């Protein structure tokens, strides 16, 4: 007999999303970006979240996945490029999709977010608190001693190779032994 697992809101969302994906997928390898009514591009594989970030991070960690926030704003040409070009490339998107839970936030949004300390504030206020200055920005988080810690940040849109390398840097836990620049230099030395 299998032990029963508690049903969570995230589990219900994922189950429904999986069924919808199966119903819609006619052999498609990657999904197209969505442009929402809010003017923001997003991916169908991003986490459908109740915006309780501590819960989202804990769920990702329990699932053996990494956790990131992706910040956007309406009219951001680099956000459009991220979603329509970078994530349209399976060589970039597939490893990220396989290893990361990503929650999408609007730099000027009004949705209520529960931050990692339990405070409830708007996306805009949370973005100001987190000092997000450009979009797209990815913030990467890990649990350390039971607390959320930002372990890396990708402000703006790097060239494709460096963009992908940032996700590998986080997935490999390389942030614990040096900077992203040092990681890139080691990778270049190995190639050279």
C-alpha positions in Angstrom: 0.0 0.0 0.0 1.4 3.4 -1.0 1.5 6.1 1.7 -1.0 8.8 1.1 0.4 12.3 0.4 -1.5 15.4 1.4 -3.3 17.2 -1.4 -2.0 20.7 -1.8 -3.2 23.6 -3.9 -0.1 23.3 -6.0 -0.7 19.6 -6.6 -4.3 20.3 -7.8 -3.0 23.0 -10.1 -0.3 20.8 -11.5 -2.7 17.9 -12.0 -5.2 20.1 -13.9 -2.4 21.7 -15.9 -1.0 18.2 -16.8 -4.4 17.0 -18.0 -4.9 20.2 -20.0 -1.5 19.9 -21.6 -2.1 16.2 -22.5 -5.5 17.1 -24.0 -4.0 20.0 -26.1 -0.6 18.4 -27.1 -0.8 16.8 -30.5 2.9 15.9 -30.6 4.2 19.4 -29.9 7.7 19.5 -28.4 7.5 23.0 -27.1 4.8 25.4 -26.2 4.3 28.9 -27.7 4.6 31.9 -25.4 1.3 33.5 -24.3 0.7 37.2 -24.3 -1.8 37.8 -21.5 -4.5 40.4 -21.2 -2.1 42.2 -18.9 0.4 42.7 -21.8 2.9 40.3 -20.4 4.5 37.4 -22.2 4.7 34.1 -20.2 5.1 30.4 -20.7 2.5 27.7 -20.1 5.1 25.8 -18.1 5.6 28.5 -15.5 4.2 27.7 -12.1 0.5 28.6 -11.5 1.0 30.1 -8.1 -1.1 31.5 -5.3 1.9 33.8 -4.9 2.9 32.5 -1.5 6.6 32.5 -2.4 7.7 30.5 0.7 5.2 27.7 -0.2 6.4 27.8 -3.8 10.1 27.5 -2.8 9.4 24.7 -0.4 7.4 22.8 -3.0 10.1 23.2 -5.6 12.8 22.1 -3.1 10.7 19.0 -2.0 10.3 18.1 -5.7 14.1 18.3 -6.2 13.7 21.4 -8.5 15.2 24.8 -8.4 13.2 28.0 -7.9 13.2 31.3 -9.6 11.1 34.5 -10.0 10.9 36.1 -13.4 10.0 39.8 -13.5 8.4 41.4 -16.5 6.6 44.6 -17.4 4.2 45.6 -20.1 5.9 46.8 -23.3 9.3 45.3 -22.4 11.0 44.4 -25.7 13.6 42.2 -24.0 10.8 40.3 -22.2 9.2 39.6 -25.6 12.6 38.4 -27.0 13.0 36.1 -24.0 9.7 34.4 -24.5 9.5 34.4 -28.3 13.1 33.7 -29.2 15.1 32.3 -26.3 12.4 30.1 -25.0 11.4 29.1 -28.5 14.8 27.4 -28.7 14.5 23.9 -27.2 18.3 23.9 -26.5 17.6 26.8 -24.1 14.1 26.1 -22.8 14.1 22.3 -22.3 16.9 22.2 -19.6 15.3 25.1 -17.8 11.8 23.7 -18.0 13.1 20.3 -16.7 15.0 21.7 -13.7 13.2 24.9 -12.5 9.9 26.1 -11.1 9.5 29.7 -12.2 6.9 32.1 -10.9 6.2 35.1 -13.1 5.7 38.5 -11.6 4.8 42.0 -13.0 7.1 44.7 -11.9 4.2 47.1 -11.7 1.5 44.6 -10.8 -1.2 44.8 -8.2 -1.6 41.1 -7.3 -1.0 40.3 -3.7 2.3 38.4 -3.0 3.2 36.7 0.3 7.0 37.2 0.5 9.5 34.8 2.0 9.1 36.4 5.4 5.3 36.1 5.3 4.5 39.8 4.6 1.7 40.5 2.1 2.3 43.2 -0.4 1.6 44.0 -4.0 3.9 42.8 -6.8 5.0 46.4 -7.3 5.9 46.9 -3.6 7.7 43.5 -3.5 9.6 44.5 -6.7 10.7 47.7 -5.0 11.7 45.8 -1.8 13.7 43.4 -3.9 15.3 46.3 -5.8 14.3 45.0 -9.3 15.4 47.7 -11.7 15.2 46.0 -15.2 13.1 43.4 -17.0 13.3 40.7 -17.6 15.0 39.8 -14.3 15.4 36.4 -12.8 15.9 35.9 -9.1 17.1 32.5 -8.0 16.4 31.2 -4.5 17.4 28.2 -2.4 16.6 27.1 1.1 19.5 27.5 3.5 19.0 26.5 7.1 15.2 26.5 6.5 15.2 30.1 5.2 14.9 31.5 1.7 18.1 32.9 0.3 18.6 34.7 -3.1 21.6 32.8 -4.5 21.8 34.5 -7.9 20.2 37.2 -10.0 20.1 37.7 -13.7 19.1 41.4 -14.5 18.3 41.9 -18.1 18.8 39.6 -21.0 22.3 38.1 -21.6 23.4 36.6 -24.9 22.0 33.1 -25.3 25.1 31.2 -24.2 25.6 33.2 -21.0 21.8 33.1 -20.3 21.8 29.3 -20.4 25.0 29.2 -18.3 23.3 31.2 -15.5 20.7 28.5 -15.2 23.4 25.8 -15.2 25.3 27.8 -12.6 22.3 27.7 -10.3 21.3 24.1 -11.1 24.8 22.9 -10.3 25.0 24.8 -7.1 28.1 26.6 -8.3 27.0 29.8 -6.5 28.3 28.2 -3.3 31.8 28.2 -4.6 32.2 31.4 -6.6 30.8 34.1 -8.7 29.0 33.7 -12.0 31.9 35.5 -13.8 34.4 32.9 -12.3 32.0 30.1 -13.4 32.0 31.5 -17.0 35.8 31.8 -16.9 36.2 28.2 -15.8 33.9 27.1 -18.6 35.9 29.1 -21.2 39.1 27.5 -19.9 37.7 24.0 -20.3 36.7 24.8 -23.9 39.9 26.6 -24.7 
